[in-house]
């Protein structure tokens, strides 16, 4: 491409293109030969650039290539979306299971504490309060019987 940009420099020469002195164009043949030589050099540069561009253009992506790539990308994106949805569902399931296990564990701890408190309350009632109340009740009954018999 760089040689193509030099073409305009080949046209700008120091040679006199037309001698306008009224002699009928006497020095035009020398000038014309130089110009043709420079044009031939320029043409070879253009040909080289054209060969390079042709080689590069063979590597250009076509619409068909882009369409195929677009289809591949779409299918890959759809596959990734499915994988992501499956992963999110698995994470949600694992989170739900962990929360449920935590709730069950907490419920078991609370139930164990209530069972222990219930056991302590039964022990107090069975071993302390009921015997004391029965003793007091027996004493009151004995007092009332003794008072009624006297």
C-alpha positions, 0 to 999 in steps of 0.5 A, spaced: 500 500 500 505 504 501 507 504 494 500 506 491 501 512 495 507 514 492 504 514 485 502 522 485 509 523 487 511 520 480 507 525 476 510 531 479 517 531 475 522 536 474 521 535 467 517 540 462 511 537 460 510 542 454 514 547 451 510 552 449 515 557 446 512 556 439 517 551 436 512 546 435 513 541 442 521 540 440 523 537 447 516 532 448 519 526 446 525 526 451 520 528 457 515 522 454 520 517 455 522 519 462 514 519 464 513 512 461 519 509 465 516 512 471 509 510 470 512 503 468 516 503 475 509 505 478 505 500 475 510 494 478 509 497 484 502 497 483 502 490 481 506 488 487 501 491 492 495 488 488 499 481 489 499 483 497 492 485 497 490 479 493 493 474 498 491 478 504 484 478 501 484 470 501 484 471 509 478 475 509 472 472 513 466 471 509 459 472 510 458 465 510 464 464 515 461 469 520 454 466 519 457 459 521 461 463 527 454 466 529 451 460 529 456 456 533 456 462 538 449 462 539 449 454 540 454 455 545 451 461 549 444 457 549 448 451 552 452 455 557 445 458 559 442 451 560 449 450 565 448 456 569 440 455 570 442 448 572 448 450 577 443 455 580 438 450 581 443 446 584 445 451 589 438 453 590 437 446 592 443 445 596 441 452 600 434 449 601 437 443 604 442 446 608 436 451 611 432 445 612 437 441 616 439 447 620 432 448 622 431 441 624 437 441 628 435 448 632 428 444 633 431 438 636 436 442 640 430 446 643 426 440 643 431 437 647 431 443 652 424 443 653 424 435 654 429 437 660 425 442 663 419 438 663 423 432 666 426 437 671 419 439 672 416 432 673 421 431 678 420 437 682 412 435 682 413 428 683 419 428 688 418 435 692 411 438 691 406 432 691 409 429 697 409 436 701 402 437 699 400 430 701 404 431 708 400 438 709 394 435 707 394 429 711 396 434 717 390 438 716 386 432 716 389 429 722 388 436 725 381 436 723 379 429 725 382 431 732 378 437 733 372 434 731 373 428 735 375 432 741 
